[in-house]
Amino acid sequence: MGFNETNPIIKTSSDGVWQGEPTLHYAFPLLIIQTTLVVFLSRLLAFLLKPLRQPKVIAEILAGIMLGPSAFGRNKTFTHWIFPSWSTPILECVSSVGLLFFLFLIGLELDLNTILKSGKKAAGIAFAGISLPFLFSIGVTFVLRKIIKGIDSVGYGEFFLFIGVSLSITAFPVLARILAELRLLTTQVGEMAMAAAAFNDVAAWILLALAVALAGGTTAHHSPLISLWVLLSGIGFVIFMFLIIRPIMIKVAQKYSSGGNNNNIVEELYICLTLVGVMLFGFTTDFIGIHAIFGAFIFGLVIPKNGDFSGRLISRIEDFVSGLLLPLYFASSGIKTDISQIHGVGAWGLVVLVVSTACAGKVLGTFIVGIMFCAIPMREALALGFLMNTKGLVELIVLNIGKEKKVLDDETFAILVIMALFTTFITTPIVMAINKKPSSKEDFQLEKPQKKTKKQNNLQILACLRGPRDAHTLINLIESLRSDKNNNNYASVIKLYVMRLVEFTDRLSSITMVQRTRKNGFPFISGVLRGDNSTDQVGAAFEAYSTLGRVIVRPAMAISGLSDLHEDIIHVAEKKRVELIILPFYKYWQIEGNEVEIHAGQGWKMVNERVMSRAPCSVAVVIDRGLQVNNGMRVCIVFFGGVDCCKALEIGSKMVEHPAIRVTLVRFIHPGSTHFDEAQRSLDDITISEFKMKCGKQILYAEKEANNYNLVTEVLAIGKCGEFELMIIGNKVKFPQGIMAKLFDEQHLNEKNNSEFGPMANLLASSGKGITSSVLVIQQQHASNDIGNSKVASFVDGSGNIDNNV
């Protein structure tokens, strides 16, 4: 048998069910079942809470509580088979390993240079958000010690410190996810909250180390001298880490970044030694009397954040730690949480007291300082106060350490866990209510484009990109639109709003990416694809554009889940009254021998679809197959007729003025013109005539008769001939029934899922057709489209400052 009352020896694995042994009485099989149950329940609760826009940590804490004596654990049979008392140390050991590495990741997230540069405002808000709850916790500590029996045996100082830390802490990772969910990361409130929370996090860990050092004396022979030695040893450890270990890790990161992919063995050695260092430094702080997680956190803090070394560390361990091991920590914490310990009106009165004190301290402190010293508007200061009141994993760590050190009893522990859950749960709905603006009919109407005078010859474009590959394509496309000619003695200028689209997920790397993006002067060029040297070239190229005098670049950033990114794009397009939105296609190709198709993901396809259906202006989607303008570019405008094709002709007319671009216009004319009304046909004729008159001999023009048999073949031939680097085509074009049938036949049904495109554009976006030309699909937006009410996306100027006057 693995374990029973008469045989206290715990064995790892059984000989199997056919040997008549109960598998769940052995440590390893039971751990597998426990892990599976914890992960399944936490993911299920996360799915159920998603409509309420709650962070995943809420679901994980609830899953742990449900598995404990508060819910499922009340069933003795369930506890006996799934969470027997003998398995608790094993579960805690495994979860503690996950916790150790998670705190190392938290340290990697926090950049001390960014924190120190955040300014006095963020420091002041963080100080107020810590000091006022600490001040309030004096009274809470006194009340708890008077009412709850047995607590007075613990020293007042240790108990006060743990209560104060638990009330004043702000969960930095959880706050980042709430801000991303509310799409506030790039707003003034979001920036201030992130900076203040980073200050708060560092201060909280220092206070926690102090609390643990003082509490250490309560476990053995109580002596203030022991606590002093622990505290001094902790200070010495921090000094050693910053003076000795940090320079070593800086050299390691530099060698790793400069080594490329030429020496994988050395790179693996650096990674492995760093991971071993996490455990060794965790052991060191545990050895001197401070919890092991403090050593792991400090080690993560001293590792340099520039370069790709820290990013590679995060990518190596975050999924395993956050997805598998960390939920086990919540489960082990839930087993310790018994809400039934809170019974009676007096006990629940204590819950109300602790929750209200925590909320009042954080919100009031942040609100007062925000208004009086930081000149933050009242609405934003109130939202900031509730954001800073976010609790989460860090809170749970503090409580578990307090319980482990016997500073917190079962009832106090349960009260504080409820406080952490409640304060985090209310953050999202309250901040949404504060930021909610009264809707009006104007919010859902298209803004009419302003008429341009002869001297207003500017073209305003909002270009969206996901990374360096999209930026390279964008530069070439904008270069093709840049004219060196003066029209009516006034030089045409392109005002380019470049919006970096950042998908925010539950991964820790998302927070790191956001921080790197925020501190970079040119925010969207921040090593999105680590190790890609093209990011520096892209940044230099856009700076060069800014000095040309013909292209004014305004970088911007939208950080949201993929389901919300379109709202940021639409909002900026409305506010800036842009004439054209440029989107990257959700897949692109590498034409090297055989055609290689690379997908960015179906989520990006959904973003494009929503923008195209709701945009307040024309939209262009770039299907990139290696677009280049360096040595000249040949462009073919394929004209079928209709408003989208007319808009495509307008875009093409701007390329004609570029000296390195040769434009060819191919017009397909359908005999009888049965698919267009006469008014549209007349408009097409006028548009073509004006285009030819304006461009003259600068273009090549050809007319072709299109019928049910040759139109698809002719268009495909243009894309496959290799003569043109770019094809420009209208999106929504009406074709006769016979041509539609052939289009769908050519796409073999499986290519119909590019639903943002019309049939011909969809054909040119298909793979396996041998098409080598890049394609620019143009859609002229109509005023009948419904525009959703969207949140604010902030602009970042060249110095890295936030511009919220969008």
C-alpha atoms as one frame of an Amber mdcrd trajectory, in Angstrom:
protein
   0.000   0.000   0.000   1.192   3.572  -0.711   0.003   5.024   2.613  -2.244
   4.155   5.503  -2.384   4.685   9.220  -0.273   1.609  10.014   2.176   2.230
   7.167   3.182   5.908   7.290   5.764   5.540   4.517   4.699   7.423   1.372
   5.647   5.694  -1.864   5.917   7.392  -5.232   4.151   5.010  -7.636   2.100
   1.829  -7.468   2.418  -1.503  -9.270  -0.892  -0.939 -11.029  -4.539  -1.740
 -10.575  -4.068  -5.377 -11.678  -1.903  -5.923  -8.608  -4.871  -4.895  -6.481
  -3.283  -1.643  -5.292  -5.358   1.567  -4.998  -3.456   3.966  -7.281  -4.620
   7.093  -5.489  -2.830   5.973  -2.332   0.503   6.710  -4.042   2.041  10.147
  -4.333   2.734  10.548  -8.054  -0.567   9.223  -9.488  -2.483  11.290  -6.927
  -0.498  14.404  -7.881  -1.452  13.860 -11.530  -5.153  13.672 -10.625  -4.914
  16.726  -8.369  -3.160  18.756 -11.066  -5.658  17.748 -13.734  -8.608  18.609
 -11.505  -7.160  21.979 -10.485  -6.321  23.048 -14.052  -9.700  21.885 -15.393
 -11.719  23.662 -12.685  -9.730  26.911 -12.923 -10.102  27.003 -16.722 -13.816
  26.272 -16.464 -14.342  29.096 -13.978 -12.251  31.439 -16.141 -14.521  30.642
 -19.086 -17.646  31.263 -17.004 -16.307  34.565 -15.629 -15.109  35.842 -19.003
 -18.400  37.677 -19.786 -17.866  39.599 -16.533 -14.384  40.612 -17.817 -12.689
  39.268 -14.694  -8.957  38.440 -14.661  -7.980  34.795 -14.664  -6.574  35.031
 -11.136 -10.126  35.346  -9.762 -11.043  31.997 -11.313  -7.865  30.364  -9.998
  -8.424  31.580  -6.430 -12.078  30.497  -6.560 -11.041  27.071  -7.876  -8.680
  26.640  -4.946 -11.346  27.681  -2.432 -13.911  25.324  -4.006 -11.526  22.391
  -3.683 -10.899  23.185  -0.036 -13.043  22.744   3.081 -15.283  25.624   2.012
 -16.981  23.550  -0.740 -15.956  20.162  -2.154 -13.632  19.516   0.766 -16.616
  19.341   3.117 -17.256  15.911   1.613 -15.027  13.554   3.592 -14.935  10.967
   0.810 -13.684  13.570  -1.680 -11.029  14.754   0.766  -9.940  11.212   1.618
  -9.382  10.195  -2.026  -8.330  13.432  -3.762  -6.778  15.674  -1.096  -5.793
  13.459   1.860  -3.780  15.141   4.588  -0.617  13.154   3.780  -0.552  14.579
   0.232  -0.631  18.218   1.341   3.175  18.585   1.836   3.784  17.056  -1.604
   1.292  19.378  -3.267   2.758  22.375  -1.474   6.310  21.442  -2.475   5.420
  21.159  -6.168   3.356  24.355  -6.113   6.157  26.158  -4.261   8.531  25.346
  -7.101   6.049  26.968  -9.472   5.682  29.924  -7.115   9.458  30.314  -6.936
   9.789  30.599 -10.708   6.683  32.781 -10.966   8.206  35.331  -8.598  11.359
  35.161 -10.690   9.198  36.057 -13.704   7.622  38.927 -11.743  11.120  40.252
 -11.077  11.865  39.988 -14.794   8.730  42.033 -15.528   9.772  44.944 -13.335
  12.340  47.251 -14.892  13.946  49.398 -12.198  15.107  51.982 -14.735  11.551
  52.442 -15.984  10.241  52.616 -12.420  12.776  55.292 -11.427  11.966  57.312
 -14.559   8.227  57.154 -13.941   8.382  60.467 -12.133   7.246  62.008  -8.887
   3.565  61.649  -9.701   3.691  57.844  -9.855   5.872  57.714  -6.724   3.489
  60.025  -4.878   0.443  57.954  -5.830   2.213  54.747  -4.837   3.265  56.243
  -1.499  -0.285  57.424  -0.771  -1.690  54.048  -1.817   0.590  52.329   0.689
   0.764  54.746   3.614  -2.958  55.424   4.111  -3.970  51.702   4.148  -1.082
  51.091   6.549  -2.384  53.876   8.764  -5.890  52.412   8.649  -4.539  48.926
   9.417  -3.525  50.111  12.890  -7.194  50.256  13.868  -8.040  47.039  11.989
  -5.228  45.207  13.785  -6.491  46.432  17.145 -10.082  45.335  16.412  -9.060
  41.892  15.102  -6.856  41.203  18.116  -9.701  42.172  20.438 -12.441  40.103
  18.789 -10.723  36.991  17.365  -9.538  34.665  20.096  -5.920  33.527  20.152
  -4.463  36.259  17.949  -3.175  38.238  20.903  -0.539  35.506  21.403   1.186
  36.850  18.291   3.288  39.991  18.648   1.483  43.202  17.722   4.301  44.329
  15.396   4.344  41.151  13.280   0.544  40.983  13.065   0.299  44.680  12.171
   2.895  44.332   9.394   1.095  41.419   7.735  -2.280  43.162   7.951  -0.752
  46.389   6.642   0.955  44.685   3.687  -2.185  42.736   2.787  -4.303  45.908
   2.802  -1.826  48.114   0.943  -0.515  45.802  -1.743  -1.360  46.213  -5.458
  -1.077  43.144  -7.686   0.991  44.436 -10.607   0.382  41.491 -13.019  -3.363
  41.392 -12.292  -3.643  45.175 -12.713  -1.969  44.972 -16.128  -4.505  42.400
 -17.292  -7.458  44.458 -16.031  -6.113  47.531 -17.823  -5.724  45.534 -21.021
  -9.236  44.118 -20.681 -10.617  47.642 -20.294  -8.292  48.917 -23.054  -6.775
  51.519 -20.742  -3.112  50.490 -20.919  -2.121  53.354 -23.210  -4.282  56.017
 -21.580  -3.054  58.445 -18.936  -4.848  56.468 -16.226  -3.315  53.204 -17.396
   0.197  54.624 -17.644  -0.042  56.142 -14.170  -1.539  52.960 -12.683   1.206
  50.740 -14.150   4.001  53.010 -12.938   2.513  53.434  -9.456   1.814  49.687
  -9.180   5.441  48.952 -10.038   6.567  51.248  -7.200   3.983  49.624  -4.949
   5.149  46.117  -5.844   8.772  46.791  -4.939   7.771  48.508  -1.691   5.418
  45.647  -0.813   8.162  43.052  -1.201  10.484  45.066   1.011   7.773  45.325
   3.664   7.012  41.621   3.315  10.677  40.749   3.841  10.622  42.921   6.960
   7.446  41.217   8.183   8.923  37.742   7.610  12.121  38.713   9.382  10.144
  39.874  12.444   7.811  36.882  12.325  10.705  34.438  12.214  11.318  34.926
  15.877   7.878  33.664  16.789   8.591  30.130  15.568  11.356  29.321  18.006
  13.076  31.058  20.882  11.711  34.552  20.547  14.474  37.098  20.460  14.555
  40.539  18.816  18.229  39.907  18.084  17.327  37.004  15.787  14.932  39.178
  13.793  17.627  41.859  13.519  20.148  39.331  12.159  17.593  38.107   9.646
  16.861  41.662   8.517  20.564  42.581   8.219  21.244  39.372   6.310  18.427
  40.219   3.900  19.874  43.700   3.309  23.302  42.161   2.723  21.787  39.696
   0.246  20.172  42.513  -1.752  23.444  44.478  -1.808  25.330  41.366  -2.950
  22.809  40.734  -5.736  23.040  44.281  -7.105  26.805  44.770  -6.719  28.063
  41.298  -7.686  25.360  39.283  -9.473  23.876  42.105 -11.588  27.172  42.912
 -13.416  27.649  39.212 -14.076  24.138  38.871 -15.510  24.662  41.973 -17.664
  27.697  40.311 -19.256  25.771  37.048 -19.677  22.898  38.881 -21.382  25.314
  40.734 -23.692  27.107  37.530 -24.700  23.796  35.777 -25.224  22.414  38.564
 -27.408  25.600  38.909 -29.462  26.057  35.185 -29.946  23.151  34.824 -32.438
  22.360  31.243 -33.286  25.981  30.174 -33.858  26.539  28.569 -30.510  23.380
  26.924 -29.228  25.270  24.915 -26.618  26.556  28.067 -24.902  23.090  29.677
 -25.087  21.495  26.621 -23.459  24.187  26.735 -20.785  23.356  30.366 -19.947
  19.653  29.542 -19.692  20.195  26.460 -17.530  22.612  28.207 -15.172  20.128
  31.056 -14.744  17.311  28.653 -13.894  19.567  26.895 -11.392  20.396  30.322
  -9.975  16.693  30.881  -9.270  16.643  27.871  -6.977  20.021  28.611  -5.366
  19.139  32.205  -4.510  15.734  31.031  -3.300  17.526  28.578  -1.007  19.818
  31.380   0.198  17.002  33.633   1.392  15.207  30.672   2.955  18.465  29.772
   4.719  18.834  33.242   6.262  15.210  33.223   7.465  13.391  35.073   4.671
  11.053  33.171   2.379  12.631  31.553  -0.701  10.468  33.555  -3.104  12.276
  36.734  -2.042  15.576  35.434  -3.437  13.956  34.420  -6.719  12.272  37.824
  -7.019  15.494  39.779  -6.409  17.359  37.581  -8.922  14.744  38.344 -11.547
  14.975  42.032 -10.670  18.752  42.251 -11.260  18.677  40.590 -14.689  18.918
  43.281 -17.421  15.713  43.860 -19.362  17.274  45.102 -22.600  18.220  42.526
 -25.218  16.483  39.235 -25.787  17.931  37.255 -22.862  15.138  38.108 -20.405
  12.551  37.558 -23.125  13.927  34.120 -23.886  13.849  33.210 -20.205  10.190
  34.213 -19.974   9.231  32.300 -23.103  10.988  29.183 -21.834   9.201  28.846
 -18.507   6.077  31.026 -18.370   3.592  28.601 -19.927   4.629  25.667 -17.752
   4.759  27.760 -14.592   1.652  29.907 -15.106  -0.476  27.283 -16.801   0.314
  24.205 -14.723   2.264  24.803 -11.516   0.773  28.095 -10.368  -2.840  26.814
 -10.208  -1.532  24.176  -7.794  -0.495  26.975  -5.474  -4.025  28.325  -5.514
  -5.327  24.845  -4.784  -3.019  24.393  -1.806  -4.064  27.843  -0.598  -7.733
  26.959  -1.059  -7.331  23.871   1.076  -6.214  26.157   3.889  -9.159  28.532
   3.383 -12.224  27.534   5.353 -14.943  30.132   4.975 -17.030  28.248   7.516
 -14.621  29.596  10.131 -16.352  32.928   9.590 -19.608  32.430  11.462 -21.855
  34.809  13.254 -22.780  38.436  12.690 -19.636  39.640  14.431 -17.315  37.624
  12.185 -19.003  38.844   9.003 -18.883  42.348  10.449 -15.112  41.928  10.549
 -15.185  40.988   6.838 -17.068  44.195   6.042 -14.629  46.188   8.201 -11.537
  44.752   6.492 -12.959  45.126   2.957 -14.183  48.683   3.515 -10.908  49.690
   5.166  -8.863  48.232   2.299 -10.992  50.026  -0.299 -11.140  53.310   1.617
  -7.395  53.437   2.241  -6.381  52.748  -1.354  -9.064  54.768  -3.090  -8.940
  57.803  -0.785  -5.153  57.949  -0.699  -4.816  57.714  -4.466  -7.759  60.047
  -5.115  -6.537  62.830  -2.813  -2.945  62.770  -4.040  -4.078  62.473  -7.664
  -6.250  65.602  -7.438  -4.169  67.787  -5.114  -0.613  67.074  -6.223  -0.829
  65.423  -9.661  -3.583  67.577 -11.231  -5.483  64.499 -12.393  -9.192  65.062
 -13.195 -11.612  63.766 -10.564 -13.077  61.008 -12.729  -9.634  59.672 -13.677
  -8.341  59.964 -10.098 -11.296  57.933  -8.819 -10.744  55.256 -11.475  -7.048
  55.197 -10.599  -7.888  54.642  -6.932  -9.986  51.567  -7.651  -7.378  50.239
 -10.081  -4.711  50.515  -7.406  -6.989  48.527  -5.085  -6.480  45.401  -7.210
  -5.293  42.362  -5.308  -4.374  38.896  -6.545  -1.607  36.350  -6.339   0.802
  38.584  -4.442  -1.863  39.120  -1.793  -2.353  35.362  -1.509   1.404  34.840
  -1.131   1.498  37.319   1.746  -1.414  35.582   3.457   0.074  32.109   3.011
   3.394  33.209   4.454   1.558  34.773   7.383  -0.330  31.529   7.977   2.846
  29.494   7.585   4.608  31.668  10.167   1.558  31.260  12.447   0.942  35.004
  12.468  -2.537  34.562  10.898  -5.045  32.027  12.222  -7.679  30.253  10.096
 -10.409  32.867  10.589  -8.181  35.872   9.858  -6.740  34.062   6.848 -10.235
  33.412   5.432 -11.316  37.028   6.049  -8.301  38.401   4.184  -8.763  35.962
   1.271 -12.370  37.179   0.883 -11.092  40.756   0.991  -8.612  40.032  -1.824
 -11.296  38.386  -3.944 -13.875  41.106  -3.402 -11.600  44.074  -4.040 -10.272
  42.514  -7.266 -13.730  41.466  -8.447 -15.234  44.948  -8.108 -12.354  46.706
  -9.904 -13.499  46.014 -13.477 -17.204  46.925 -13.134 -16.506  50.049 -11.088
 -13.831  51.382 -13.453 -16.122  50.635 -16.412 -18.918  52.587 -14.712 -16.611
  55.525 -13.955 -15.291  55.696 -17.516 -18.672  55.170 -19.148 -19.675  58.161
 -21.203 -23.267  59.001 -22.060 -24.067  57.782 -25.542 -25.638  59.937 -28.164
 -26.631  59.624 -31.748 -23.445  61.380 -32.780 -21.421  58.476 -31.390 -22.843
  56.192 -34.032 -22.712  58.435 -37.082 -19.949  58.796 -39.602 -18.094  62.033
 -39.503 -18.363  63.738 -42.847 -14.952  64.287 -44.397 -13.915  67.894 -44.574
 -13.724  69.438 -48.022 -10.205  70.262 -49.018  -9.235  73.592 -50.390  -6.604
  73.906 -53.057  -3.977  74.509 -50.395  -5.096  71.541 -48.288  -3.512  68.834
 -50.338  -2.622  66.573 -47.427  -3.429  62.876 -47.333  -4.161  61.527 -43.850
  -3.571  57.797 -43.443  -3.922  55.466 -40.474  -1.618  52.504 -41.047  -1.791
  49.478 -38.732   0.992  46.972 -38.249   1.755  43.942 -36.112   5.542  43.842
 -36.325   8.694  44.475 -38.393   7.467  42.488 -41.391   4.347  44.648 -41.649
   6.409  47.796 -41.027   8.694  46.950 -43.955   5.684  46.534 -46.247   4.132
  49.735 -44.927   7.257  51.779 -45.614   7.341  50.605 -49.220   3.638  51.314
 -49.694   3.805  54.814 -48.185   6.910  55.545 -50.233   4.922  54.728 -53.367
   2.315  57.337 -52.370   4.855  60.050 -51.586   5.061  62.633 -54.341   7.971
  64.961 -55.113   5.760  67.228 -57.201   4.026  70.420 -56.189   0.347  70.701
 -56.953  -0.890  74.285 -57.419   2.373  75.572 -55.914   1.770  73.613 -52.741
   3.671  70.443 -51.886   1.449  67.493 -51.063   2.099  66.023 -47.638   1.184
  62.632 -46.182   0.219  62.703 -42.525   0.800  59.167 -41.383  -0.599  57.782
 -38.128   1.215  54.489 -37.551  -0.654  52.322 -35.069   1.188  49.390 -33.532
  -1.359  46.651 -32.785  -0.408  44.690 -29.681  -2.390  41.610 -28.719  -2.580
  41.423 -24.943  -2.930  37.947 -23.469  -2.666  36.326 -20.041   1.003  35.543
 -20.670   3.606  37.330 -18.566   5.487  38.164 -21.752   2.593  40.454 -22.705
   3.316  42.684 -19.710   7.028  42.705 -20.510   6.281  43.637 -24.105   4.004
  46.475 -22.998   6.691  47.873 -20.695   9.319  47.730 -23.419   6.919  49.369
 -25.837   6.108  52.168 -23.379   9.687  53.122 -22.565  10.899  53.144 -26.173
  10.923  56.572 -27.817   9.449  55.127 -30.999   7.020  52.775 -29.317   6.143
  50.270 -31.988   9.790  49.521 -32.806  10.745  47.686 -29.656  12.004  44.274
 -30.640   8.615  42.750 -31.278  10.312  39.898 -33.042  13.318  39.404 -30.793
  16.572  39.045 -32.572  15.280  40.764 -35.719  17.746  43.529 -36.618  15.231
  44.998 -39.021  13.575  46.814 -36.106  16.442  49.320 -35.980  16.229  49.817
 -39.732  12.490  50.410 -39.518  12.906  52.984 -36.765  15.592  54.787 -38.754
  13.419  54.701 -41.882  10.446  56.335 -40.144  12.695  58.979 -38.596  14.034
  59.694 -42.063  10.454  60.093 -43.315   9.836  62.678 -40.621  12.745  64.794
 -41.916  11.703  64.694 -45.560   8.991  67.303 -45.125   6.547  65.282 -47.238
   5.636  62.637 -44.651   4.667  63.529 -41.089   4.776  60.439 -38.881   2.752
  60.105 -35.672   3.300  56.752 -33.973   0.470  55.255 -31.942  -0.249  52.076
 -30.047  -3.332  49.969 -29.342  -3.071  47.233 -26.709  -6.122  45.003 -26.404
  -7.390  41.511 -26.910  -7.935  40.654 -30.572 -11.687  40.913 -30.120 -11.397
  44.627 -29.192  -8.550  45.971 -31.336 -10.881  47.070 -34.137 -12.575  49.565
 -31.811  -9.282  51.368 -31.176  -8.587  51.540 -34.914 -12.059  52.892 -35.683
 -11.920  55.455 -32.890  -8.615  56.932 -34.067  -9.834  56.989 -37.668 -12.922
  58.955 -36.566 -11.099  61.442 -34.354  -8.280  62.119 -36.791 -10.616  62.188
 -39.813  -8.265  59.984 -41.816  -9.083  59.240 -45.431  -7.594  55.772 -45.570
  -6.961  52.919 -43.134  -4.251  50.472 -44.188  -4.395  46.974 -42.679  -1.988
  44.052 -43.104  -3.552  40.844 -44.418  -3.742  38.051 -41.854  -1.277  35.958
 -43.880   1.670  36.656 -46.115   3.999  34.710 -48.392   7.668  34.088 -48.914
   8.371  33.472 -52.588  11.620  31.539 -52.534  11.451  28.629 -54.905   8.226
  27.133 -53.625   5.553  29.420 -52.217   5.527  29.434 -48.412   2.372  30.712
 -46.732   2.654  32.161 -43.214  -0.439  32.802 -41.074  -0.554  35.513 -38.434
  -3.694  33.850 -37.011  -7.435  33.776 -37.524  -7.868  36.391 -34.800  -6.181
  38.986 -37.019  -8.564  38.057 -39.821 -11.442  38.886 -37.464  -9.855  42.289
 -36.724  -9.715  43.082 -40.451 -13.306  41.974 -41.012 -14.639  44.197 -38.225
 -12.653  47.231 -39.335 -13.786  46.847 -42.941 -17.417  46.522 -41.917 -17.447
  49.500 -39.521 -14.715  51.902 -40.612 -15.653  55.574 -41.118 -13.415  55.907
 -44.195 -11.888  53.874 -47.002  -9.911  50.773 -46.076  -6.966  49.156 -47.850
  -5.694  45.667 -47.057  -2.128  44.824 -48.105  -1.484  41.274 -49.279   2.303
  41.208 -49.112   4.345  38.940 -51.355   7.631  40.796 -50.975   6.767  44.369
 -51.885   9.806  46.547 -52.740  10.185  50.069 -54.119  13.967  50.458 -53.852
  14.844  49.933 -57.535  11.543  51.012 -58.996   8.140  49.372 -58.872   5.593
  48.436 -61.497   1.961  48.796 -60.482  -1.112  47.455 -62.247  -4.521  48.954
 -61.453  -7.226  46.446 -62.363 -10.476  48.334 -63.027 -13.836  46.520 -63.223
 -16.114  49.429 -62.326 -17.938  50.595 -59.216 -17.087  52.845 -56.284 -14.331
  50.599 -54.898 -12.537  50.530 -58.246 -12.886  54.308 -58.523 -11.245  54.650
 -55.096  -8.504  52.264 -56.228  -7.928  54.542 -59.222  -7.648  57.539 -56.890
  -4.975  55.762 -54.817  -3.175  54.716 -57.977  -3.146  58.287 -59.295  -0.948
  59.305 -56.344   1.571  56.603 -57.250   1.837  57.956 -60.790   3.583  61.052
 -59.422   6.419  58.975 -57.930   9.447  59.005 -60.259  10.417  55.387 -59.535
   6.972  53.884 -60.170   5.433  52.883 -63.483   1.661  52.501 -63.466  -0.439
  50.437 -65.856  -4.229  50.690 -65.925  -6.136  47.683 -67.236  -9.860  48.195
 -67.647 -12.133  45.194 -68.133 -15.318  46.062 -70.019 -18.262  43.697 -69.929
 -20.273  43.508 -73.174 -23.727  45.000 -72.693 -22.812  46.320 -69.222 -25.656
  44.282 -67.713 -24.166  44.113 -64.253 -23.956  47.904 -63.777 -26.612  50.539
 -64.132 -26.082  53.319 -66.649 -25.328  55.928 -63.971 -22.465  53.868 -62.580
 -21.142  53.162 -66.065 -21.145  56.890 -66.839 -19.342  57.602 -63.575 -16.721
  54.982 -64.444 -16.172  56.555 -67.863 -15.736  60.006 -66.341 -13.319  58.669
 -63.718 -11.210  56.908 -66.347 -11.171  60.007 -68.587 -10.078  62.285 -65.749
  -7.380  59.806 -64.720  -5.992  59.599 -68.260  -6.122  63.382 -68.660  -4.290
  63.932 -65.376  -1.604  61.290 -65.907  -1.195  61.564 -69.662   1.773  59.644
 -71.006   2.966  58.689 -67.533   0.766  55.585 -67.567   0.100  52.646 -69.834
  -3.567  52.045 -70.552  -5.288  48.959 -71.897  -8.885  47.878 -72.317  -9.936
  44.258 -72.387 -13.291  42.710 -73.045 -14.339  40.488 -70.185 -16.664  37.547
 -70.500 -17.569  34.509 -68.438 -14.641  32.528 -69.832 -11.580  34.738 -69.888
 -11.912  37.290 -67.053 -10.606  35.045 -64.266  -7.834  33.732 -66.495  -6.790
  37.246 -67.547  -6.639  38.577 -63.976  -4.690  35.563 -62.737  -2.278  35.983
 -65.639  -1.524  39.542 -64.502  -0.706  38.312 -61.008   1.419  35.392 -62.219
   3.382  37.060 -65.029   5.951  38.615 -62.713   5.766  41.934 -64.518   4.079
  43.793 -61.667   5.213  44.080 -58.053   1.812  45.420 -56.957  -1.778  45.034
 -58.121  -4.458  47.483 -56.968  -8.017  46.223 -57.073 -11.411  47.269 -55.739
 -12.968  44.967 -53.182 -16.727  44.885 -53.799 -17.358  44.420 -57.515 -20.508
  42.992 -59.088 -19.987  40.325 -61.726 -22.365  38.380 -63.976 -23.500  35.015
 -62.656 -21.226  33.059 -64.981 -18.103  34.863 -63.814 -19.136  34.418 -60.148
 -19.479  30.672 -60.716 -15.998  30.472 -62.200 -14.533  32.546 -59.352 -15.913
  30.164 -56.757 -14.758  27.193 -58.800 -11.225  28.610 -58.911 -11.188  28.956
 -55.129 -12.314  25.371 -54.477 -14.620  26.549 -51.666 -11.823  26.416 -49.071
 -10.670  29.915 -49.974 -14.121  31.452 -49.437 -13.323  31.997 -45.800 -11.545
  35.286 -46.618 -14.944  36.832 -46.005 -13.607  40.393 -45.727 -12.972  40.321
 -49.481 -15.107  40.228 -52.584 -14.754  37.267 -54.972 -12.019  38.700 -57.227
  -9.932  40.101 -54.388 -10.433  36.828 -52.593  -9.023  35.005 -55.616  -5.887
  37.167 -55.654  -5.427  36.563 -51.914  -5.475  32.809 -52.449  -2.455  30.569
 -52.180  -1.432  27.921 -54.662  -2.305  30.010 -57.737   1.268  30.972 -58.574
   0.565  34.686 -57.975   3.774  36.638 -57.347   2.414  40.201 -57.169   1.506
  41.856 -53.909  -2.086  43.064 -53.860  -3.673  46.218 -52.433  -7.412  45.684
 -51.940  -9.364  48.962 -51.696 -12.798  49.372 -50.154 -14.636  52.685 -50.361
 -16.654  53.036 -47.175 -20.235  54.244 -47.300 -21.974  56.475 -44.787 -24.593
  53.823 -44.091 -22.141  51.688 -42.178 -22.697  51.618 -38.456 -19.836  52.788
 -36.323 -19.566  51.286 -32.850 -18.809  53.348 -29.822 -15.137  52.759 -29.119
 -12.680  53.501 -26.369  -9.774  55.900 -26.513  -6.456  54.830 -28.018  -3.578
  57.062 -26.959  -0.894  58.440 -29.209   2.751  58.422 -28.297   4.954  61.130
 -29.650   8.567  60.700 -30.662   9.819  61.306 -27.140   7.702  58.560 -25.670
   5.138  60.893 -24.113   1.470  60.102 -24.138  -0.921  62.284 -26.124  -4.483
  61.649 -25.025  -6.010  64.484 -27.022  -7.036  62.121 -29.781
